[in-house]
Structure formats: C-alpha cells, structure tokens
Amino acid sequence: MPELPDVEVYVEHVAARTVGHALERVRLASPFVLRTASPPLSAAHGRSVTGVKRLGKRIVITLGPGGDSLHLVIHLMIAGRFRWKGAGAPIPGKVGLAAFDFAPAVGTPHPEGGSLLLTEASSKKRASIHLVDDAGLAALDPGGLEVLGSSVEDFAARLRSENHTLKRALTDPRLFSGIGNAYSDEILFFARMSPVKLTSRLDDEEIARLHASIHTVLEEWTDRLRREAGDFPEKVTAFRPEMAVHGKFGKPCPRCGTPIQRIRYADNESNYCAKCQTDGKLLADRSLSRLMRGDWPKTLEELEAKKERGRAAAAPRPGSFAARAASFIPSRPPALESAEATPPAPPQRTRSKRAARASK
Ligand SMILES: [Zn+2]
C-alpha cells in the first residue's frame, strides 16, 4: 500500500499538474469505484483545482471556489496507482478505474493539461473515490497524528493513549498518519525495537528514539522517491531494494548480516532482524506454530489479546524478570510461553513482600 513517502510524492506531482486547471470531467470505468452518491460527480465538473494534499494515505484534490469547496478523496489501498497521460487518454482496460481530465491553463507549470488515470492491478477492487464537501472531508479523516512536525511530547502522548504492540500502534491510522506495513518495518529496524514490544513498556528514551527514527526513515525515503520520480512517479511499490528489512526475509541484515526474520499473519508479513531488534529472540510465525501446535494468532490484535490474557494470569510485578520476558513473544508455542516465560508468583510471597514494603 502506498504510504506517506509515496503519497507525498504523488501529491507533489499531481499538484504541479492540476492546481489552477479546471477539472473538465471525471470518467469512470467502474461505477463501484465512486463510493459517494451525493453530491453527484457532475457537481465537480468545471471547477478549478485549488489544492492537492495528503490525508493519511489518501490523496485529496480540492476544487474551488473557496467557501463552497468540493474534495475528490482518492484511496489507493494496496494496488491503486496513478498515471499521467495526455488529455482524453483512454482508461486502460482491465486495470483502469477512472480518468480525471484537466483543461489547459496558461501560466501554470504544465499549461497543456492532461488526464490523471487511476488504475488498480488487482482482482480485488479496493481503491476508492469519494466526492465530499468540507464536512464530508473531516468525516473521512481517521485522526492519526502527523508524526513529521509533531513534538516528542505529542508523539509520546499519542503512543501511550492505547496499549498495543509497536507494529500495530504505528500502522493504526487512528493513532498515526501515513505509516503502513512497509515503513513501520523500516522504522522499527532503524530504532532497534521489537515489533511486538508493547507501547506501555516504552520509557522516555525509547520513545524519543522511535520519534527520531520515524523522522529519519520517512524523510529519507520521501527524498529518495522524489529524486527517483522523474517526470511522474511510475514505479510505486512497497518493496524496494534499498529497504533494510521490509520484504527481505532470509536476506542478510544490512547492519549485522544475520538473516532477516518474519512474522506472518493473514495476508501480510512483518520483517525484522532478531539480532538487532529482539535480543536474538525469534518471534513466532503462524506457519511455524501450525507445525508445533496450530494455535498461533492470525493477527496482531489476536496476538495482543493473547499476551494480555497471559499477563493477567501471571501478573508479574513491573520490572521483574517475568515482566521483562513477557514483553517478547518467544519462538515457543503459547502453552510453553505461559509455563516458562511468565511463571505465576506464589500469591502468599507476593502478599508478604507487599506487606513488608508497606510496613517500612
Ligand atoms: Zn541485524
């Protein structure tokens, strides 16, 4: 799925070619790609583009006049892509979803106008277009914090607002904007943090390191993609040879040379370096656990729930060895994890220690 760096570069190119131009019309190859009925698409025709911006992972093309703006909100999902073609270019068969035709406009960077094509090279058609007014646009905002430009304090507050694994927190669009599976892998590698570490267990230093890593990774990648885009970004993909860990299962870690590992769930996978990120521990993989016990969670949500139940049962004291051990998912099946990694403390001993502390 195109994430912040790819979407930012799309936004820059679409803005350079469309701001100041009138949208002559929108052609739809499939009626299903348009997910709104009111206002009708014809309400957008003839309006001039006043701005293009990113909303999470979506691209928003704003049509004037100001005060009565309409917004075309395009979500590329996994396989949606843009192409820029000459005016009136046909929508490509099979992959083509829609075309946005822009009129010529003198005095703009690309006065000739042209057609922005929306394609989706997948049998699952998930990419979408919404046409909304200002209130409709606000309703489409998932509310994630823009980490670039946010302070460490704001970032920490958002990170600590819910307790999740880092992988899930970073990729939750309600918490953070524009980060998906690929760049979260890269960010966690850069920060040397486990994808399944819980956000409630991060200290201030770790949060500052994570915040800095997000800046470094997203800024460097946006710059790189900007340089590579040329006339218009054509090679948008979540898998790039320069990535450190994402899509690199089995390849040597660029930092330490050990093979990159993975956690697989449903139709996705996360990549990490065990030596650099998890103190050498292998995080259990669903296919591995099927061989062993067949009980590994399919999603990060399930994994979190499982950890939560395990902790509630064992209730290790904060800072104890058991508590630290529970912040990692070991490579053993869950039954062994609860038996070995988080042994329940004898209740009477816990009580007597607390009592002893209280009496001091
Ligand atoms: Zn490594």
Boltz pocket constraint, residues with backbone or C-beta under 6 A from the ligand:
constraints:
  - pocket:
      binder: B
      contacts: [[A, 253], [A, 254], [A, 255], [A, 256], [A, 257], [A, 258], [A, 273], [A, 274], [A, 275], [A, 276], [A, 277]]
      max_distance: 6.0
